[in-house]
């Protein structure tokens, strides 16, 4: 490996494990032919220890000619500059707009030389949310995004974007050109219908059919790219060979141990659940554990997983919710099974991600479900319905394992107060904030996970099942209204979405009260009926302790130190 690539890998690791920005995310992508109902879907977890989960909203608007808009870096709030405003902008709820366009991302970092660009205005977060206000479909989005970075410079490091509308699902990977050159090099791949894909902080596009010119209107197009995506690498001395051999990921973001174990592992955790081909492939399992093989003139990784696969079964929106809750269950890296899980099978590990004992470096696993998620979503786009009804942004705050995915129709014109921007922040608690009540419940569950989490999960699944079951009825009612009065249909969907959020928030407030009363002080208390002629009766009391397996570990470590000698009372 040459020195430049090695430096790039080091930077990728630094970027990946930084806690100051959203760089630990997961996207799963489902095409129409791979879903149970013919919808397209993408998921996204915004994982950062410093991200406050709130539901963004930009209402549709028109703007006078000459209007300028300020661009603030999403991660830090820093003012980067101004760009011309579009004459018309669309309604955006979270990461989805009124035309059923949705965009997610994961940061992969990439080569050090390309990690900054003086004078650049467009960071990855602003790129997403500005584009959602301006584009009606995935192809428009990619054209707008790539034009924006070409015109105004690219402020961020390497990014993978999930870009989906009601018909097509794309992955686009981008990295800046570094100091002295404006813009970025990029490539986009359409996921074939009937297939699924994923990415999680490691660039995944390898070889592709280079396009001398992008035919944005070609219905059969499967690839788009910047015209210098290969020549730029050749000029820098990072790639030698025929264009058809060029790999975007292996050139601009070579996979290393962290890229495989901490990033590609999240993709595998979804793939292996729906594909016997992936599940039975030992080479892929070794790869995601960090045992990377290399071959060829350019020393590319040779045992990595495919960009997309054909699943053995169709994927539902509930499947997507459950994919986001994975802790590597069913594998030999199951986080609930080793000493780090404590006495209560907790499938979480507090950061830092890597640690050292006797000068030897070790790591925690980096599962899809993680404690530091600010918000996550599953966007569902349905071509058989009008755009105002077809788009549902299933959205939740905090750890996906403990959240409730609420149905927010992407045409909704008001967002729920409990999840709105400005209701509390990361350093200011709010009694009415959904982010804070979900964190209360989930952090309490972490203390005795195998006892408390099943109760959280039961309530979670109850609400989500009801919301999913209600969808057909809500769709039908909205469609009937839409045929005669589209504005009334949007108002109906806005009210429904807000009522679902209010119900979820109130349910979680009650759940926390119930759990705290039942499980405080290491006990488990359940109520008794009060007999006749009694004013009060104590509840049933259980003291399950730590369990036999953990007690055996204690005895193995302490020997006779805690042994009771003589009569005991």
C-alpha positions as CSV (number, residue, x, y, z in Angstrom):
1,X,0.0,0.0,0.0
2,X,1.4,3.4,-0.9
3,X,2.0,6.2,1.6
4,X,-0.9,8.3,0.4
5,X,-3.4,5.5,0.8
6,X,-2.1,4.7,4.3
7,X,-2.5,8.4,5.3
8,X,-6.0,8.3,3.9
9,X,-7.0,5.3,5.9
10,X,-5.7,6.9,9.1
11,X,-7.8,10.0,8.4
12,X,-10.8,7.8,7.8
13,X,-10.4,6.2,11.2
14,X,-10.1,9.6,12.9
15,X,-13.2,10.9,11.1
16,X,-15.2,7.7,11.8
17,X,-14.6,7.8,15.6
18,X,-15.0,11.6,16.1
19,X,-17.9,12.2,18.4
20,X,-18.5,15.8,17.3
21,X,-20.5,15.0,14.2
22,X,-22.9,12.6,12.7
23,X,-20.5,10.0,11.3
24,X,-21.8,6.7,12.6
25,X,-24.9,6.2,10.5
26,X,-26.7,3.3,8.8
27,X,-28.7,3.3,5.6
28,X,-30.7,0.3,4.1
29,X,-32.2,0.6,0.7
30,X,-35.2,-1.4,-0.7
31,X,-36.4,-1.2,-4.3
32,X,-40.1,-1.6,-5.4
33,X,-39.6,-5.2,-6.5
34,X,-38.0,-6.2,-3.2
35,X,-40.8,-4.8,-1.0
36,X,-44.0,-6.5,0.1
37,X,-46.2,-3.7,-1.1
38,X,-44.3,-2.3,-4.1
39,X,-43.0,0.7,-2.2
40,X,-39.4,1.9,-2.2
41,X,-37.8,2.4,1.2
42,X,-34.6,3.8,2.7
43,X,-33.6,3.9,6.3
44,X,-31.2,6.2,8.2
45,X,-29.9,6.4,11.7
46,X,-28.3,9.8,12.6
47,X,-25.8,8.5,15.2
48,X,-23.9,11.1,17.2
49,X,-23.2,11.6,20.9
50,X,-23.8,15.3,20.3
51,X,-26.9,15.3,18.1
52,X,-30.3,16.3,19.6
53,X,-33.2,14.4,18.0
54,X,-35.8,16.8,16.6
55,X,-38.0,16.8,13.5
56,X,-36.9,19.3,10.9
57,X,-39.6,21.1,8.9
58,X,-39.4,23.6,6.0
59,X,-42.8,24.7,4.6
60,X,-43.3,25.1,0.9
61,X,-42.6,28.7,-0.3
62,X,-42.0,31.0,-3.2
63,X,-39.1,33.5,-3.2
64,X,-38.5,36.8,-5.1
65,X,-35.8,36.8,-7.8
66,X,-32.4,37.6,-6.3
67,X,-33.1,36.2,-2.9
68,X,-30.0,34.8,-1.2
69,X,-30.0,32.0,1.5
70,X,-27.4,31.5,4.2
71,X,-25.8,28.1,4.4
72,X,-24.9,26.8,7.9
73,X,-22.9,23.6,8.4
74,X,-25.3,21.0,9.8
75,X,-22.9,19.5,12.3
76,X,-21.7,22.7,13.9
77,X,-24.1,25.5,13.0
78,X,-21.1,27.5,11.4
79,X,-22.1,30.0,8.7
80,X,-20.4,28.8,5.5
81,X,-21.7,31.4,3.1
82,X,-24.6,32.3,0.9
83,X,-26.1,30.9,-2.3
84,X,-29.0,32.0,-4.5
85,X,-32.4,30.8,-3.3
86,X,-34.6,28.8,-5.6
87,X,-37.8,30.6,-6.8
88,X,-39.9,27.8,-5.4
89,X,-39.2,25.4,-2.5
90,X,-41.1,22.3,-1.4
91,X,-42.5,21.1,1.9
92,X,-39.9,19.1,3.7
93,X,-40.5,16.9,6.8
94,X,-37.4,15.4,8.3
95,X,-35.5,13.9,5.4
96,X,-38.4,13.6,3.0
97,X,-40.4,16.1,0.9
98,X,-43.9,16.4,-0.4
99,X,-43.0,14.8,-3.8
100,X,-41.9,11.5,-2.0
101,X,-38.2,12.2,-2.4
102,X,-36.0,11.1,0.5
103,X,-32.3,11.4,1.2
104,X,-30.1,9.8,3.8
105,X,-26.3,9.6,4.3
106,X,-23.3,8.0,5.9
107,X,-19.8,9.6,6.2
108,X,-16.9,7.5,5.1
109,X,-14.1,10.2,5.3
110,X,-11.7,9.0,2.6
111,X,-8.2,10.2,1.6
112,X,-6.7,13.0,3.8
113,X,-5.8,15.2,0.8
114,X,-9.5,15.5,-0.1
115,X,-10.9,16.2,3.3
116,X,-11.0,20.0,3.2
117,X,-11.5,22.8,0.6
118,X,-11.0,26.4,1.4
119,X,-13.9,28.7,0.4
120,X,-16.4,25.8,0.0
121,X,-20.0,26.4,1.1
122,X,-21.8,23.1,0.6
123,X,-21.5,20.7,3.5
124,X,-23.2,17.3,3.3
125,X,-26.1,18.1,5.6
126,X,-27.0,21.4,4.0
127,X,-26.7,19.6,0.6
128,X,-29.4,17.1,1.7
129,X,-31.8,19.6,3.2
130,X,-31.4,22.3,0.5
131,X,-31.9,19.6,-2.2
132,X,-35.0,18.2,-0.6
133,X,-36.5,21.7,-0.9
134,X,-35.7,21.9,-4.6
135,X,-36.0,18.5,-6.2
136,X,-39.0,16.3,-7.1
137,X,-37.3,13.0,-7.8
138,X,-34.0,11.2,-7.3
139,X,-32.5,12.2,-10.6
140,X,-33.3,15.8,-10.1
141,X,-31.8,15.5,-6.6
142,X,-28.5,14.1,-7.9
143,X,-28.3,16.8,-10.6
144,X,-28.9,19.6,-8.1
145,X,-26.5,18.2,-5.5
146,X,-23.7,17.7,-7.9
147,X,-24.3,21.2,-9.5
148,X,-24.3,22.8,-6.1
149,X,-20.9,21.4,-5.1
150,X,-19.5,22.2,-8.5
151,X,-20.6,25.8,-8.2
152,X,-20.0,26.5,-4.5
153,X,-17.4,23.9,-3.4
154,X,-17.7,20.9,-1.2
155,X,-17.1,21.5,2.5
156,X,-17.3,17.9,3.9
157,X,-15.2,14.8,3.6
158,X,-16.3,11.6,1.8
159,X,-20.1,10.8,1.9
160,X,-22.4,8.1,0.7
161,X,-25.9,9.2,0.0
162,X,-29.1,7.2,-0.3
163,X,-31.4,9.0,-2.7
164,X,-34.9,7.5,-3.4
165,X,-38.2,8.5,-4.9
166,X,-41.4,6.5,-5.5
167,X,-39.8,4.6,-8.4
168,X,-36.0,4.5,-8.1
169,X,-33.4,3.9,-5.4
170,X,-29.8,5.2,-5.9
171,X,-26.5,5.3,-4.0
172,X,-24.3,8.3,-4.7
173,X,-20.8,8.5,-3.3
174,X,-18.9,11.8,-3.3
175,X,-15.6,13.2,-2.1
176,X,-14.1,16.6,-2.5
177,X,-11.2,17.5,-4.7
178,X,-9.1,19.0,-1.8
179,X,-7.3,22.3,-1.6
180,X,-6.8,24.3,-4.8
181,X,-9.7,22.7,-6.7
182,X,-13.4,23.4,-6.3
183,X,-16.1,20.7,-6.2
184,X,-16.1,17.0,-5.9
185,X,-15.7,13.7,-7.8
186,X,-18.6,11.3,-7.5
187,X,-20.4,8.3,-8.9
188,X,-24.1,7.2,-8.5
189,X,-25.4,3.6,-9.0
190,X,-29.1,2.7,-9.3
191,X,-30.1,-0.3,-7.3
192,X,-31.7,-2.8,-9.8
193,X,-35.4,-3.4,-9.2
194,X,-35.9,-6.5,-6.9
195,X,-32.6,-5.8,-5.1
196,X,-31.6,-4.3,-1.8
197,X,-28.5,-2.5,-0.7
198,X,-27.0,-0.7,2.3
199,X,-24.1,1.4,3.5
200,X,-22.8,2.4,6.9
201,X,-19.7,4.8,6.9
202,X,-17.7,2.8,4.3
203,X,-17.7,3.7,0.7
204,X,-19.2,0.7,-1.2
205,X,-19.3,1.5,-4.9
206,X,-16.4,-0.3,-6.6
207,X,-16.3,-0.7,-10.4
208,X,-19.0,0.9,-12.6
209,X,-19.9,1.7,-16.2
210,X,-18.2,5.1,-16.7
211,X,-20.5,7.6,-18.4
212,X,-18.9,10.1,-20.8
213,X,-22.0,12.2,-20.4
214,X,-24.8,11.8,-18.0
215,X,-28.2,11.1,-19.7
216,X,-30.4,12.2,-16.9
217,X,-33.6,11.6,-18.9
218,X,-32.6,8.0,-20.0
219,X,-35.1,5.7,-18.2
220,X,-32.7,2.8,-18.5
221,X,-29.7,4.7,-17.0
222,X,-28.1,2.7,-14.2
223,X,-25.0,4.9,-13.6
224,X,-24.1,8.6,-13.4
225,X,-20.7,10.1,-12.6
226,X,-18.6,13.2,-12.7
227,X,-16.6,13.4,-15.9
228,X,-13.3,13.4,-14.0
229,X,-14.0,10.7,-11.4
230,X,-11.3,8.5,-12.9
231,X,-9.0,11.0,-14.6
232,X,-8.7,12.9,-11.3
233,X,-7.4,9.8,-9.5
234,X,-5.0,9.1,-12.4
235,X,-3.6,12.6,-12.4
236,X,-3.0,12.3,-8.6
237,X,-1.2,9.0,-9.1
238,X,-3.7,7.0,-7.1
239,X,-4.9,4.7,-9.9
240,X,-3.2,3.0,-12.9
241,X,-5.0,0.8,-15.4
242,X,-7.9,0.6,-17.7
243,X,-11.0,2.7,-16.8
244,X,-13.1,-0.5,-16.5
245,X,-10.9,-1.6,-13.6
246,X,-11.3,1.6,-11.6
247,X,-12.9,1.1,-8.2
248,X,-14.3,4.3,-6.6
249,X,-14.2,2.9,-3.0
250,X,-10.8,1.2,-3.3
251,X,-9.2,4.4,-4.7
252,X,-10.8,7.1,-2.7
253,X,-11.6,5.3,0.6
254,X,-9.9,1.9,0.8
255,X,-11.5,-0.4,3.3
256,X,-9.5,-1.2,6.5
257,X,-10.2,-3.1,9.7
258,X,-12.5,-0.3,11.0
259,X,-14.3,0.1,7.7
260,X,-15.1,-3.6,7.7
261,X,-15.7,-4.4,11.4
262,X,-17.4,-1.2,12.4
263,X,-19.1,-0.2,9.1
264,X,-19.6,-3.1,6.7
265,X,-20.7,-5.2,9.6
266,X,-23.9,-3.1,9.8
267,X,-24.6,-3.9,6.2
268,X,-24.0,-7.6,6.8
269,X,-26.3,-7.6,9.8
270,X,-29.2,-6.8,7.4
271,X,-28.0,-8.8,4.4
272,X,-27.6,-12.1,6.2
273,X,-31.1,-12.0,7.6
274,X,-32.7,-12.1,4.1
275,X,-30.1,-13.9,2.0
276,X,-28.9,-17.5,2.5
277,X,-26.2,-16.6,-0.1
278,X,-24.8,-14.0,2.3
279,X,-25.4,-16.0,5.5
280,X,-23.6,-19.1,4.1
281,X,-20.6,-17.3,2.7
282,X,-17.7,-17.6,5.1
283,X,-15.6,-15.2,3.1
284,X,-18.1,-12.4,3.7
285,X,-18.3,-13.1,7.4
286,X,-14.5,-13.0,7.7
287,X,-14.5,-9.8,5.7
288,X,-16.9,-7.9,8.0
289,X,-14.9,-9.2,11.0
290,X,-12.0,-7.2,9.6
291,X,-10.0,-10.0,7.9
292,X,-9.6,-8.3,4.5
293,X,-8.0,-10.0,1.6
294,X,-6.3,-8.0,-1.2
295,X,-5.3,-8.9,-4.8
296,X,-4.5,-7.5,-8.2
297,X,-2.2,-4.7,-9.5
298,X,-4.0,-2.0,-7.5
299,X,-4.2,-4.2,-4.3
300,X,-8.0,-3.9,-4.0
301,X,-10.0,-5.7,-1.3
302,X,-11.1,-9.0,-2.9
303,X,-13.5,-10.6,-0.4
304,X,-15.9,-7.7,0.2
305,X,-19.6,-8.0,-0.1
306,X,-21.6,-7.0,-3.2
307,X,-23.1,-3.5,-3.4
308,X,-26.5,-5.0,-3.7
309,X,-28.2,-8.4,-3.4
310,X,-31.5,-10.1,-4.3
311,X,-33.2,-11.0,-1.0
312,X,-34.8,-14.4,-0.5
313,X,-38.1,-12.8,0.5
314,X,-39.9,-9.5,0.2
315,X,-39.2,-6.8,2.8
316,X,-41.9,-5.0,4.8
317,X,-41.8,-1.6,6.5
318,X,-41.9,-3.5,9.8
319,X,-38.9,-5.6,8.7
320,X,-37.0,-2.3,8.1
321,X,-37.8,-1.2,11.6
322,X,-36.4,-4.4,13.0
323,X,-33.3,-4.2,10.9
324,X,-32.5,-0.9,12.6
325,X,-32.7,-2.7,16.0
326,X,-29.9,-5.2,15.4
327,X,-27.2,-5.9,18.1
328,X,-25.6,-8.7,16.1
329,X,-28.0,-11.3,17.5
330,X,-27.6,-14.7,16.0
331,X,-23.9,-14.3,15.3
332,X,-20.8,-15.2,17.4
333,X,-20.4,-11.4,18.0
334,X,-23.8,-11.1,19.8
335,X,-23.2,-8.2,22.2
336,X,-25.5,-9.6,24.9
337,X,-23.4,-12.8,25.4
338,X,-19.9,-11.7,26.6
339,X,-18.6,-10.2,29.9
340,X,-19.2,-6.7,28.6
341,X,-22.9,-7.3,28.7
342,X,-22.8,-7.4,32.5
343,X,-25.3,-9.4,34.6
344,X,-28.3,-8.3,32.6
345,X,-27.3,-9.1,29.0
346,X,-27.0,-5.5,27.9
347,X,-26.1,-5.4,24.2
348,X,-24.4,-2.0,24.5
349,X,-20.9,-0.8,25.1
350,X,-20.1,2.7,26.4
351,X,-17.5,4.6,24.3
352,X,-14.7,4.9,23.4
353,X,-15.1,2.3,20.7
354,X,-11.5,1.0,21.0
355,X,-9.5,0.5,24.2
356,X,-6.1,-0.8,25.3
357,X,-4.9,-3.4,27.8
358,X,-1.2,-4.1,28.3
359,X,-0.4,-2.1,25.1
360,X,-2.8,-4.3,23.1
361,X,-5.6,-2.6,21.2
362,X,-9.2,-4.0,21.5
363,X,-12.6,-2.9,20.3
364,X,-16.2,-2.9,21.1
365,X,-18.7,-4.0,18.4
366,X,-20.5,-1.3,16.6
367,X,-24.0,-2.7,16.0
368,X,-26.7,-1.0,14.0
369,X,-28.7,-0.1,17.2
370,X,-26.7,2.2,19.3
371,X,-27.2,4.4,22.3
372,X,-26.1,7.7,20.7
373,X,-28.7,7.9,17.9
374,X,-30.3,11.3,17.7
375,X,-33.1,10.2,15.4
376,X,-33.7,7.5,12.8
377,X,-36.3,6.9,10.1
378,X,-37.6,4.6,7.4
379,X,-38.9,6.6,4.5
380,X,-41.6,4.8,2.5
381,X,-42.5,6.0,-1.0
382,X,-45.6,4.5,-2.8
383,X,-46.2,5.1,-6.5
384,X,-49.8,3.9,-6.5
385,X,-50.9,6.9,-4.5
386,X,-50.8,10.7,-5.0
387,X,-47.6,12.2,-3.7
388,X,-49.5,14.0,-0.9
389,X,-50.6,10.6,0.4
390,X,-47.9,8.2,-0.8
391,X,-45.0,9.4,1.3
392,X,-44.7,8.2,4.9
393,X,-41.7,9.2,7.0
394,X,-41.6,6.6,9.8
395,X,-39.5,8.6,12.3
396,X,-38.3,8.1,15.9
397,X,-35.8,9.6,18.3
398,X,-33.0,8.0,20.3
399,X,-31.8,4.4,20.2
400,X,-33.7,2.6,17.5
401,X,-34.0,-0.4,19.8
402,X,-36.2,1.6,22.1
403,X,-37.8,4.1,19.8
404,X,-41.3,4.1,18.2
405,X,-41.4,4.8,14.5
406,X,-44.3,7.2,14.1
407,X,-46.1,7.7,10.7
408,X,-45.5,11.2,9.5
409,X,-47.0,11.8,6.1
410,X,-44.5,13.9,4.1
411,X,-47.2,16.4,3.0
412,X,-47.9,17.4,6.6
413,X,-47.8,21.1,7.1
414,X,-47.2,21.2,10.9
415,X,-44.9,19.1,13.0
416,X,-45.8,17.8,16.5
417,X,-44.7,20.1,19.3
418,X,-43.2,17.3,21.3
419,X,-40.6,16.7,18.5
420,X,-40.3,20.2,17.0
421,X,-37.1,22.1,16.6
422,X,-36.5,24.3,19.7
423,X,-38.3,22.1,22.2
424,X,-35.3,21.6,24.5
425,X,-31.8,20.9,23.3
426,X,-28.9,18.6,24.2
427,X,-28.0,20.6,27.3
428,X,-31.5,21.8,28.3
429,X,-34.1,19.3,29.5
430,X,-37.7,19.8,28.4
431,X,-40.6,18.1,30.1
432,X,-42.5,18.1,26.8
433,X,-39.6,16.8,24.6
434,X,-39.9,13.4,23.0
435,X,-36.2,13.1,22.8
436,X,-35.8,13.4,26.5
437,X,-38.6,11.1,27.5
438,X,-37.4,8.4,25.1
439,X,-33.9,8.8,26.6
440,X,-35.3,8.5,30.1
441,X,-37.0,5.2,29.3
442,X,-34.1,3.7,27.3
443,X,-31.4,4.7,29.8
444,X,-33.4,3.2,32.6
445,X,-33.7,0.0,30.5
446,X,-29.9,-0.2,30.1
447,X,-29.6,-0.7,33.9
448,X,-31.3,-4.1,33.7
449,X,-31.8,-4.7,30.1
450,X,-33.0,-8.3,30.1
451,X,-35.8,-7.4,32.6
452,X,-36.8,-4.0,31.5
453,X,-36.3,-4.0,27.7
454,X,-39.0,-6.7,27.0
455,X,-41.6,-4.4,28.5
456,X,-40.3,-1.5,26.4
457,X,-40.4,-3.7,23.3
458,X,-43.9,-4.9,23.9
459,X,-45.2,-1.3,24.0
460,X,-43.1,-0.3,21.1
461,X,-44.5,-3.2,18.9
462,X,-48.0,-2.5,20.0
463,X,-47.9,1.1,18.9
464,X,-46.1,0.4,15.6
465,X,-48.4,-2.5,14.7
466,X,-51.4,-0.3,15.2
467,X,-49.9,2.5,13.1
468,X,-49.0,0.1,10.3
469,X,-52.5,-1.5,10.5
470,X,-54.2,1.9,10.4
471,X,-52.3,3.0,7.2
472,X,-54.7,1.5,4.7
473,X,-57.7,3.1,6.4
474,X,-55.9,6.5,6.7
475,X,-54.8,6.3,3.0
476,X,-58.3,5.5,1.8
477,X,-59.8,8.3,3.8
478,X,-57.2,10.8,2.6
479,X,-57.6,9.6,-1.0
480,X,-61.3,10.2,-0.9
481,X,-60.8,13.7,0.4
482,X,-58.0,14.3,-2.1
483,X,-60.3,13.7,-5.1
484,X,-62.5,16.7,-4.2
485,X,-60.3,18.8,-1.9
486,X,-56.5,18.2,-1.8
487,X,-56.0,20.8,0.8
488,X,-58.4,19.1,3.1
489,X,-56.7,15.8,2.6
490,X,-53.3,17.3,3.6
491,X,-55.0,18.8,6.7
492,X,-56.4,15.4,7.6
493,X,-53.0,13.8,7.2
494,X,-51.3,16.5,9.2
495,X,-53.8,16.0,12.1
496,X,-53.3,12.2,12.0
497,X,-49.6,12.5,12.0
498,X,-49.6,14.9,14.9
499,X,-52.1,12.8,16.9
500,X,-49.9,9.7,16.4
501,X,-46.9,11.7,17.8
502,X,-48.9,13.0,20.7
503,X,-50.2,9.5,21.5
504,X,-46.7,8.1,21.4
505,X,-45.3,10.8,23.7
506,X,-48.0,10.4,26.3
507,X,-47.7,6.6,26.2
508,X,-43.9,6.9,26.8
509,X,-44.4,9.3,29.7
510,X,-46.7,6.7,31.3
511,X,-44.3,3.9,30.5
512,X,-41.5,5.6,32.3
513,X,-43.6,6.2,35.4
514,X,-44.7,2.5,35.4
515,X,-41.1,1.1,34.8
516,X,-39.5,3.3,37.4
517,X,-42.1,2.4,40.1
518,X,-41.8,-1.3,39.3
519,X,-38.0,-1.7,39.0
520,X,-36.5,0.9,41.3
521,X,-33.8,-0.1,43.8
522,X,-33.0,-3.4,42.1
523,X,-36.4,-4.9,43.1
524,X,-39.4,-6.0,41.0
525,X,-42.7,-5.0,42.5
526,X,-46.2,-5.9,41.2
527,X,-49.4,-4.8,42.8
528,X,-51.8,-7.0,44.9
529,X,-55.5,-6.6,45.2
530,X,-56.4,-4.9,48.5
531,X,-58.5,-7.4,50.6
532,X,-61.7,-6.3,52.3
533,X,-61.1,-4.5,55.6
534,X,-57.6,-3.5,54.5
535,X,-56.5,0.1,54.0
536,X,-53.3,-0.9,52.3
537,X,-51.4,-4.0,51.2
538,X,-47.8,-4.2,50.2
539,X,-47.1,-5.2,46.6
540,X,-45.5,-8.5,45.6
541,X,-41.7,-8.2,45.9
542,X,-39.2,-10.1,43.8
543,X,-35.4,-9.8,44.1
544,X,-34.0,-11.6,41.1
545,X,-30.4,-10.5,41.9
546,X,-27.8,-11.1,39.2
547,X,-28.6,-14.6,38.0
548,X,-26.7,-17.9,38.5
549,X,-24.3,-17.4,35.6
550,X,-23.1,-14.0,36.9
551,X,-22.8,-15.3,40.5
552,X,-20.6,-18.1,39.2
553,X,-18.4,-15.5,37.6
554,X,-18.2,-13.6,40.9
555,X,-17.2,-16.8,42.7
556,X,-14.6,-17.6,40.0
557,X,-13.0,-14.2,40.5
558,X,-13.3,-13.9,44.3
559,X,-12.8,-17.5,45.5
560,X,-13.7,-17.8,49.2
561,X,-13.7,-14.1,49.9
562,X,-17.5,-13.8,49.9
563,X,-18.2,-17.3,51.2
564,X,-20.6,-17.5,54.2
565,X,-19.1,-19.5,57.0
566,X,-21.1,-21.0,59.9
567,X,-24.8,-20.5,60.4
568,X,-26.4,-17.9,58.2
569,X,-29.5,-15.8,59.0
